[in-house]
Amino acid sequence: MEDKQSTNSEGHEDVIDVEEFAKAGKPVPLGRRYSIRIDKQHFTVKVAEMTGREILALVGKTPEGFILSEKLHGGSARVIAPDEIVSFTKHGVERFMTTPRDTTEG
């Protein structure tokens, strides 16, 4: 019987699912690759941290048009600035959400 290991679509092992660790209330270990969720899409990244702008770029969005927030374990959310560095190993970060900026005011 084969051992079950975490692999991504490219067949690489050692992908750490950030959302699963946060939901379980466990600290995220250091790894070579991280699976993060932005809105309803999952992405595997090769770095432990990215800026808000880089995270938005993964889903083809810009800070000029969208606000990026991180959803934390327990339900609270926090807005991330475009040039703020986000660590995927930070305890409690479940996923990321984008919200359109309202450009039609006034």
Secondary structure, DSSP 4 states (H G I P E B T S, - for coil): -PPP--B-TT--B-EEEHHHHHHTTPPPPP-SEEEEEETTEEEEESSSEEEHHHHHHHTT--TTTEEEEEEETTS-EEEE-TT-EEETTSTTEEEEEEEE------
